[in-house]
C-alpha cells in the first residue's frame, strides 16, 4: 500500500472533508492536517468552496458588462467553425 503524502493525498483530504473517510483512517488524517499548514489550508479552502460559489452567483452582473462579455465570447474562434 502506497503511503499517503501531501502531494498524493488530495483524494484522501477530499474524503476527509466530505465526511466519507473510513474511521480507520480519520484519526491519522486529523493528526496530519492538524500539523500540516498546507493540508490545513487545502481542507479549509475545499470546505469553503460551496459558500464562495453561492456568494459569487448572488450578485447580478451589470447588464452593460453582460452585453460586452457576450460580444467578446461570440467573437472567439470556435473549433470547426469557418469564420470567413
C-alpha positions as CSV (number, residue, x, y, z in Angstrom):
1,X,0.0,0.0,0.0
2,X,1.4,3.4,-1.0
3,X,2.0,5.9,1.8
4,X,-0.3,8.9,1.6
5,X,1.6,12.2,1.4
6,X,0.6,15.8,1.0
7,X,1.4,15.5,-2.7
8,X,-0.7,12.4,-3.5
9,X,-3.3,12.7,-0.7
10,X,-5.8,15.1,-2.3
11,X,-8.4,12.4,-2.7
12,X,-8.0,11.4,1.0
13,X,-8.3,15.0,2.1
14,X,-11.5,15.4,0.0
15,X,-12.9,12.3,1.5
16,X,-12.0,13.6,5.0
17,X,-13.6,17.0,4.3
18,X,-16.7,15.3,2.8
19,X,-17.0,13.1,5.9
20,X,-16.8,9.8,4.0
21,X,-13.2,8.8,5.0
22,X,-13.3,5.5,6.8
23,X,-12.9,5.8,10.6
24,X,-9.8,3.7,10.4
25,X,-8.0,6.5,8.6
26,X,-9.7,9.6,10.0
27,X,-7.6,9.8,13.1
28,X,-4.3,9.7,11.2
29,X,-5.6,12.3,8.7
30,X,-6.8,14.6,11.5
31,X,-3.3,14.3,13.2
32,X,-1.6,15.2,9.9
33,X,-3.9,18.1,9.0
34,X,-3.5,19.5,12.5
35,X,0.2,19.7,12.0
36,X,0.5,20.5,8.3
37,X,-0.2,24.1,7.2
38,X,-0.5,23.2,3.6
39,X,-3.1,20.4,4.1
40,X,-5.0,22.5,6.7
41,X,-5.3,25.3,4.0
42,X,-6.5,22.8,1.4
43,X,-9.2,21.4,3.8
44,X,-10.3,25.0,4.7
45,X,-10.5,26.1,1.0
46,X,-12.2,22.9,-0.1
47,X,-14.8,23.2,2.6
48,X,-15.4,26.9,1.8
49,X,-15.8,26.4,-2.0
50,X,-19.6,25.9,-2.0
51,X,-20.1,29.1,0.1
52,X,-17.8,31.1,-2.1
53,X,-19.6,29.9,-5.3
54,X,-23.0,30.7,-3.7
55,X,-21.9,34.2,-2.8
56,X,-20.4,34.7,-6.2
57,X,-23.6,33.9,-8.0
58,X,-25.9,36.0,-5.8
59,X,-24.6,39.3,-7.3
60,X,-26.1,40.0,-10.7
61,X,-23.8,41.1,-13.4
62,X,-24.5,44.6,-14.6
63,X,-26.3,44.5,-18.0
64,X,-23.7,46.6,-19.8
65,X,-20.9,44.2,-18.7
66,X,-23.0,41.2,-19.6
67,X,-23.5,42.5,-23.2
68,X,-19.8,43.3,-23.5
69,X,-18.9,39.8,-22.3
70,X,-21.3,38.2,-24.7
71,X,-19.8,40.1,-27.7
72,X,-16.3,39.0,-26.6
73,X,-17.4,35.4,-26.3
74,X,-19.2,35.4,-29.6
75,X,-16.1,36.8,-31.3
76,X,-13.8,34.0,-30.1
77,X,-12.9,31.4,-32.7
78,X,-14.8,28.2,-32.4
79,X,-13.1,25.0,-33.4
80,X,-14.6,23.6,-36.6
81,X,-16.5,26.8,-37.5
82,X,-15.3,28.7,-40.5
83,X,-15.2,32.5,-39.9
84,X,-14.7,33.6,-43.5
